[in-house]
Amino acid sequence: QKIDGVALIKRQVEMALATGWPICVTLPEGDKLRRDALVGCSPEAVKLQTLTDAKEGLSASMRYGARWAADRDASALMVVLADMPDLMATDLVALAQAYENDPGKIWRATDETGKAGHPVIFPNRLFAAFETLRGDIGAQDIIKSEPVQFLKLSSTVATTDLDTAED
């Protein structure tokens, strides 16, 4: 979907570049539409990865992302969903800076009321736990078992997502 004339997935990638962190985008096998939307993104800065097990849900992307981050000896993995239209580059940078100032814990964005949302940063000590993830519920089990630091973002930036055509 396009927001203000830009494919939402491309907008998210462009925002993530502002963090200075390496970026990996996971795509379902045969997803020409999303891949085409990312044309022009620098292959040096953005890794595009086709997932053959994407039908399994969000966990397939998260497992691959954790493996990719581990292979790079990354200190953390920030999970940014592609369907969050209100996030801004400044939100991602603020979360990355919060993690860098207090690493080792999960950092999670909230809306202005404190409701937990996205993005979420996971320290590298948790990467192996991603291998246990299954289905489309993300890393809820990992988050429940760990201390979490929260960063409040404005309005409903961290909780507004576009899951359906109606959204």
C-alpha positions as a printed NumPy array, in Angstrom:
array([[  0.   ,   0.   ,   0.   ],
       [  1.065,   3.555,  -0.635],
       [  1.067,   6.295,   1.962],
       [  1.558,   9.801,   0.585],
       [  2.546,   8.261,  -2.754],
       [  5.299,   6.021,  -1.335],
       [  4.976,   2.282,  -0.819],
       [  4.773,   1.755,   2.946],
       [  7.488,  -0.905,   2.892],
       [  9.895,   1.468,   1.109],
       [  9.014,   4.248,   3.547],
       [  9.878,   1.973,   6.485],
       [ 13.224,   1.038,   4.93 ],
       [ 14.084,   4.679,   4.251],
       [ 13.25 ,   5.529,   7.873],
       [ 15.329,   2.65 ,   9.201],
       [ 18.352,   3.918,   7.268],
       [ 18.352,   6.945,   9.598],
       [ 19.425,   4.706,  12.51 ],
       [ 22.713,   3.893,  10.811],
       [ 22.082,   0.225,  11.634],
       [ 22.284,  -2.438,   8.897],
       [ 18.897,  -3.387,   7.454],
       [ 17.416,  -6.683,   6.382],
       [ 13.969,  -6.924,   4.79 ],
       [ 12.316, -10.328,   4.633],
       [  9.897, -10.977,   1.787],
       [  7.629, -13.915,   0.978],
       [  8.745, -16.053,  -1.923],
       [  7.334, -14.741,  -5.201],
       [  6.37 , -11.344,  -3.757],
       [  7.191,  -9.262,  -6.822],
       [  5.039,  -6.32 ,  -5.708],
       [  6.984,  -5.693,  -2.478],
       [ 10.328,  -6.425,  -4.12 ],
       [  9.53 ,  -3.941,  -6.912],
       [  8.539,  -1.346,  -4.296],
       [ 12.066,  -1.568,  -2.9  ],
       [ 13.818,  -0.914,  -6.197],
       [ 16.361,   1.818,  -5.676],
       [ 17.221,   0.834,  -2.113],
       [ 20.976,   0.423,  -1.914],
       [ 21.991,  -3.258,  -1.872],
       [ 25.007,  -2.243,   0.226],
       [ 22.719,  -0.83 ,   2.93 ],
       [ 19.657,  -3.061,   2.629],
       [ 19.654,  -6.859,   2.489],
       [ 16.536,  -8.273,   0.793],
       [ 15.86 , -11.856,   1.799],
       [ 13.261, -14.144,   0.247],
       [ 11.706, -16.536,   2.771],
       [ 10.48 , -19.91 ,   1.569],
       [  8.698, -20.461,   4.913],
       [  6.947, -17.059,   5.055],
       [  3.523, -18.741,   5.147],
       [  4.36 , -19.664,   8.724],
       [  3.897, -16.027,   9.708],
       [  5.914, -13.364,  11.451],
       [  8.072, -15.94 ,  13.225],
       [  9.75 , -16.918,   9.935],
       [ 10.891, -13.33 ,   9.417],
       [ 12.024, -12.985,  12.997],
       [ 14.01 , -16.241,  12.942],
       [ 15.796, -15.166,   9.775],
       [ 16.398, -11.654,  11.116],
       [ 17.998, -12.992,  14.298],
       [ 20.238, -15.355,  12.294],
       [ 21.219, -12.496,   9.977],
       [ 22.007, -10.218,  12.927],
       [ 23.991, -12.977,  14.669],
       [ 26.026, -13.596,  11.502],
       [ 26.943,  -9.897,  11.515],
       [ 27.906,  -9.996,  15.215],
       [ 25.258,  -7.328,  15.825],
       [ 24.697,  -6.225,  19.397],
       [ 20.952,  -6.076,  18.85 ],
       [ 18.078,  -6.567,  16.427],
       [ 15.387,  -3.925,  15.958],
       [ 12.148,  -5.379,  14.595],
       [ 10.256,  -2.781,  12.557],
       [  6.968,  -3.898,  11.059],
       [  6.172,  -2.842,   7.509],
       [  2.578,  -1.861,   8.242],
       [  3.035,   0.996,  10.729],
       [  2.253,   4.223,   8.845],
       [  2.741,   6.738,  11.658],
       [  6.297,   5.825,  12.655],
       [  8.908,   8.445,  11.835],
       [ 12.66 ,   8.154,  11.396],
       [ 13.074,  10.13 ,  14.622],
       [ 11.148,   7.409,  16.499],
       [ 13.494,   4.685,  15.249],
       [ 16.558,   6.786,  16.02 ],
       [ 15.254,   7.551,  19.533],
       [ 14.687,   3.853,  20.225],
       [ 18.13 ,   2.923,  18.859],
       [ 19.738,   5.611,  21.039],
       [ 17.823,   4.437,  24.112],
       [ 19.125,   0.908,  23.535],
       [ 22.693,   2.103,  22.957],
       [ 22.558,   4.1  ,  26.22 ],
       [ 21.218,   1.11 ,  28.181],
       [ 21.976,  -2.101,  26.252],
       [ 21.317,  -5.669,  27.257],
       [ 17.574,  -5.368,  27.795],
       [ 14.655,  -5.506,  25.425],
       [ 13.568,  -2.011,  24.447],
       [  9.974,  -1.584,  23.272],
       [  8.089,   1.431,  21.99 ],
       [  4.74 ,   2.38 ,  23.513],
       [  2.037,   4.824,  22.553],
       [  1.46 ,   7.921,  24.674],
       [ -0.803,   5.957,  27.05 ],
       [  1.898,   3.356,  27.706],
       [  0.344,   0.618,  25.538],
       [  3.164,  -1.569,  24.192],
       [  3.716,  -1.611,  20.45 ],
       [  6.54 ,  -1.502,  17.907],
       [  9.387,  -1.265,  17.138],
       [ 11.135,  -3.604,  19.561],
       [ 14.878,  -4.052,  20.064],
       [ 16.257,  -7.405,  21.217],
       [ 19.812,  -7.765,  22.573],
       [ 22.038, -10.355,  20.897],
       [ 21.97 , -12.67 ,  23.923],
       [ 18.377, -13.493,  22.877],
       [ 19.064, -14.316,  19.216],
       [ 19.175, -18.094,  19.848],
       [ 15.701, -17.941,  21.44 ],
       [ 14.275, -16.765,  18.111],
       [ 14.78 , -20.295,  16.728],
       [ 11.901, -21.452,  18.952],
       [  9.398, -18.981,  17.481],
       [  6.502, -20.391,  15.49 ],
       [  3.355, -18.914,  13.961],
       [  2.232, -15.349,  13.569],
       [  2.505, -14.04 ,  17.137],
       [  6.024, -12.717,  16.897],
       [  8.309, -12.79 ,  19.912],
       [  5.675, -12.481,  22.635],
       [  7.076, -15.481,  24.544],
       [ 10.574, -13.986,  24.561],
       [  9.266, -10.595,  25.665],
       [  7.252, -12.156,  28.516],
       [ 10.346, -13.876,  29.905],
       [ 12.627, -10.832,  29.97 ],
       [ 12.863,  -7.393,  31.558],
       [ 11.632,  -4.753,  29.123],
       [ 12.464,  -1.065,  29.001],
       [  9.816,   1.12 ,  27.396],
       [ 10.16 ,   4.238,  25.301],
       [  7.015,   6.325,  24.997],
       [  6.358,   7.653,  21.492],
       [  3.798,  10.304,  20.623],
       [  0.109,   9.628,  20.09 ],
       [ -0.534,   6.118,  18.739],
       [  2.611,   5.96 ,  16.588],
       [  3.751,   2.691,  18.186],
       [  0.369,   0.964,  18.011],
       [ -1.264,   2.019,  14.739],
       [ -0.87 ,  -0.648,  12.084],
       [ -2.57 ,  -1.51 ,   8.822],
       [ -3.494,  -5.191,   9.085],
       [ -6.561,  -5.137,   6.832],
       [ -7.819,  -3.254,   3.772],
       [-10.228,  -1.394,   6.068],
       [ -7.329,  -0.16 ,   8.203]])
